[in-house]
C-alpha cells in the first residue's frame, strides 16, 4: 500500500485565498506536517478541521522524519503546509517531497498563493525573467557583498527581508545600487498591504519609520531600460503612472474587484480611495 504526500499552499495573510481543493485535501488527509503547529493549527480551527499535527520545520529531527515516513509507507495521506504560501519554496517542504519520492510514494503539489510571484507581478518591474534568492544575509558585511553581486544581474531579483533589517538593507542599497529601481511590498494580501516604489532612497523615505510586517523586496535587473527619477513618483491626480496601471491589471487578473484593488494604491499615492476608484474606472 502506497501513501500520498500533498503539498498544500496556505494563504499569505488573507484567509479568503484558501482554495477549495486545498481545504478538501486538509479535510481528507490522515496527518498534517507543518512548519509551525500553532499557525497551522489556527488555520485548521478556522476551517473547522481536526487533524493530528507534526511539526516539520528547518530544525526537524530524526523523529519527525520517521513519523512522516512511517505514515507514508503505511499508506496514509500526509499534507504538508508551510507557514504561508507555496510549500517547498524557502522552507523544508522539498525535503519531504524528496523523502516521499525516494520511498516511491505519490506526491501531489497543489497550486496556490506565492509571495514571490505576487511580488514580481505587483512590482511593475520586468517579469519575463526573474530569480528568487530567499532571505538576504542577516549580517551587514555578507549582505553588502551579496547586493554588490546583484549589480550585474540582468533579470529581476526577488528576496525576502525581515522588518528589523529592512531599513539597514535600504541604506546599503542606496550606497551600492543608488539608481536601481526597486519595489518593496509589505503585508501582502493583508488589510494593510502597502507598496513602495522608486530608487532605494525614495523607497526608504516612503517607508519612513514603518518596520512591521513581512517584507518582499523586488530589485530591477541591470538590463532594465530606465531608472527612476523623482518625477516618476509624482501623481497629478489625473493620469495614473504606468506602474500603477500594471498593478491594477495584475490585481484584477488575480480576482480582486476594482474597488478592492484601488485601496492599497490610494494609500500609497495619498489619494482618497473614492477618487482613486473614479480615476481607475475612467482610464
C-alpha positions in Angstrom: 0.0 0.0 0.0 1.5 3.3 -1.0 0.9 6.6 0.8 0.3 10.1 -0.6 2.1 13.3 0.1 0.2 16.5 -0.8 2.0 19.9 -0.6 -0.8 22.4 0.3 -0.3 26.1 -0.2 -1.8 28.3 2.5 -2.8 32.0 2.5 -0.2 34.7 2.8 -2.5 36.6 5.2 -6.0 36.7 3.7 -7.8 33.6 4.7 -10.1 34.1 1.7 -7.3 32.9 -0.5 -7.6 29.3 0.7 -8.8 27.2 -2.2 -11.5 24.6 -2.1 -9.1 21.9 -3.3 -6.5 22.8 -0.5 -9.3 22.8 2.1 -10.5 19.4 1.0 -7.0 18.0 1.0 -6.6 19.0 4.6 -10.0 17.7 5.5 -9.3 14.3 3.9 -5.7 13.7 4.9 -4.5 11.5 7.9 -1.7 13.7 9.2 -0.7 17.4 8.7 3.0 18.2 8.7 3.8 21.9 9.1 6.4 24.4 10.0 4.5 25.8 13.0 1.8 23.8 14.7 0.4 26.9 16.3 0.0 28.7 13.0 -1.3 25.8 11.0 -3.5 24.7 14.0 -5.1 28.2 13.9 -5.8 27.7 10.1 -7.4 24.3 10.7 -9.5 25.7 13.5 -10.8 28.4 11.2 -11.6 25.7 8.6 -13.2 23.6 11.3 -10.8 20.7 10.6 -9.4 18.5 13.3 -6.3 16.6 12.3 -3.1 15.4 14.1 -0.2 17.8 13.6 3.5 17.0 13.2 6.0 19.9 13.4 8.4 19.7 10.4 10.5 22.9 10.2 14.1 23.6 9.4 15.1 22.1 12.7 13.1 18.9 12.3 14.8 16.0 14.0 15.0 12.3 13.1 11.8 11.6 15.0 9.8 13.9 12.7 11.2 12.3 9.6 10.5 8.8 11.0 6.9 9.7 11.9 6.1 11.1 8.5 8.0 8.3 6.7 6.1 5.7 8.6 2.7 7.3 7.8 3.5 7.4 4.1 4.9 3.9 4.0 1.8 2.6 5.8 -0.5 4.0 3.1 -1.6 7.2 4.8 -2.1 10.6 3.2 0.1 13.3 4.6 -0.5 17.0 3.9 2.4 19.5 4.3 1.8 23.2 4.9 4.4 26.0 5.2 3.7 29.0 7.4 2.3 30.8 4.4 2.3 30.5 0.7 3.7 27.7 -1.5 5.3 24.9 0.4 8.8 23.8 -0.8 9.8 27.5 -1.5 12.2 28.7 1.2 11.0 26.0 3.6 11.8 22.3 4.3 8.9 21.1 2.1 11.4 19.9 -0.6 12.9 17.5 2.0 9.6 15.9 2.5 9.0 15.7 -1.3 12.4 14.1 -1.8 11.7 11.6 1.1 8.4 10.6 -0.5 9.8 10.1 -4.0 12.7 8.0 -2.6 10.1 5.9 -0.9 8.1 5.5 -4.1 5.2 7.5 -2.7 2.9 9.6 -4.8 3.5 13.3 -4.5 0.9 16.0 -5.4 1.6 19.7 -5.4 -1.4 22.0 -5.3 -1.4 25.4 -6.9 -2.0 28.4 -4.7 -0.6 31.6 -3.1 3.0 32.6 -3.5 4.6 35.8 -2.2 7.3 35.5 -4.9 5.1 35.6 -8.0 2.7 38.0 -6.4 5.5 40.4 -5.7 7.0 40.2 -9.2 3.7 41.0 -10.9 2.7 43.7 -8.4 6.1 45.4 -8.5 5.6 46.7 -12.0 9.2 45.6 -12.9 10.0 43.3 -15.8 8.7 39.8 -15.2 9.8 37.9 -18.3 12.8 36.6 -16.3 13.3 36.8 -12.6 15.3 35.0 -9.8 14.2 34.3 -6.3 17.1 34.3 -3.8 15.4 33.7 -0.4 16.3 35.8 2.6 19.2 38.3 2.4 22.2 37.5 4.7 21.5 38.6 8.3 24.9 40.3 8.8 25.8 43.5 7.2 29.2 42.6 5.5 27.9 39.4 3.8 24.7 41.2 2.8 26.7 44.1 1.2 28.8 41.5 -0.7 25.5 39.8 -1.8 24.0 43.1 -3.0 27.1 44.1 -4.9 26.9 40.8 -6.8 23.4 41.6 -7.8 24.6 44.7 -9.7 25.5 42.8 -12.8 22.4 40.5 -12.9 20.2 41.3 -15.8 17.0 39.7 -14.6 14.6 41.0 -11.9 15.6 39.8 -8.4 13.2 38.9 -5.6 14.3 38.5 -2.0 12.7 38.3 1.5 13.8 40.7 4.3 12.8 40.9 7.9 11.2 44.0 9.4 14.0 44.7 11.8 16.6 44.7 9.0 14.8 46.4 6.2 16.0 50.0 7.0 19.6 48.9 7.1 19.2 47.0 3.8 17.7 50.0 2.1 20.6 52.2 3.3 23.0 49.7 1.9 21.2 49.7 -1.5 21.4 53.5 -1.5 25.2 53.1 -1.5 25.6 50.1 -3.7 22.8 50.5 -6.3 21.6 54.1 -5.9 19.9 54.5 -9.2 18.3 51.0 -9.5 14.5 50.8 -9.5 13.1 48.7 -6.6 9.7 47.8 -5.2 9.0 46.9 -1.6 5.9 45.0 -0.7 4.7 44.9 3.0 2.0 42.7 4.5 1.0 41.2 1.1 -2.8 40.3 0.8 -3.5 41.6 4.3 -5.6 44.6 5.4 -2.7 47.0 5.5 -0.8 45.8 2.4 1.5 48.6 1.2 3.8 49.1 -1.8 6.7 51.5 -2.0 8.4 52.1 -5.4 11.3 54.1 -6.7 15.1 54.3 -6.1 16.4 52.9 -2.8 16.4 56.5 -1.4 12.8 57.1 -2.4 11.6 53.8 -1.0 13.4 54.4 2.3 11.7 57.8 2.5 8.3 56.5 1.7 8.6 53.7 4.3 9.6 56.2 7.0 9.8 54.6 10.4 7.4 51.8 9.5 9.0 48.5 10.3 6.3 46.0 10.9 5.0 43.1 8.7 6.5 40.6 6.3 8.6 42.3 3.6 9.3 41.2 -0.1 11.9 43.3 -2.0 12.0 43.3 -5.8 15.1 44.7 -7.5 15.2 45.6 -11.2 17.9 43.9 -13.2 20.8 45.7 -14.9 19.1 45.2 -18.2 16.1 47.4 -17.2 15.9 50.2 -19.8 15.3 53.0 -17.3 16.0 54.1 -13.8 13.6 56.0 -11.6 13.8 59.8 -11.1 11.9 61.9 -8.7 9.3 62.8 -11.3 8.4 59.2 -11.8 6.7 59.2 -8.4 4.6 62.2 -8.9 0.9 61.8 -9.4 -1.0 64.8 -10.8 -4.5 63.5 -9.9 -5.4 62.5 -13.4 -3.4 60.0 -15.4 -2.1 57.0 -13.4 1.6 56.2 -13.6 2.4 53.2 -15.8 3.4 51.0 -12.7 0.0 51.8 -11.1 -1.8 50.6 -14.2 0.3 47.4 -14.2 -0.6 46.9 -10.5 -4.3 47.3 -11.1 -4.3 45.0 -14.1 -2.5 42.3 -12.1 -4.8 42.7 -9.1 -7.9 42.4 -11.3 -6.4 39.3 -13.1 -5.8 37.8 -9.6 -9.5 38.0 -8.8 -9.8 41.4 -7.0 -12.6 43.8 -7.8 -11.5 47.3 -9.0 -12.7 48.8 -5.7 -10.6 46.3 -3.7 -7.5 46.9 -5.9 -7.5 50.7 -5.7 -7.4 50.7 -1.9 -3.6 49.9 -1.4 -2.8 52.1 -4.4 -4.7 55.0 -2.9 -2.8 54.7 0.4 0.5 54.6 -1.5 -0.3 57.7 -3.6 -2.0 59.6 -0.8 -5.3 59.8 -2.7 -8.9 59.4 -1.4 -10.0 55.8 -2.3 -13.2 57.1 -3.9 -11.3 59.5 -6.1 -8.8 56.8 -7.0 -11.7 54.5 -7.9 -13.1 57.2 -10.3 -9.7 57.7 -11.9 -9.0 54.0 -12.3 -12.5 53.3 -13.7 -12.1 56.0 -16.4 -8.6 55.0 -17.6 
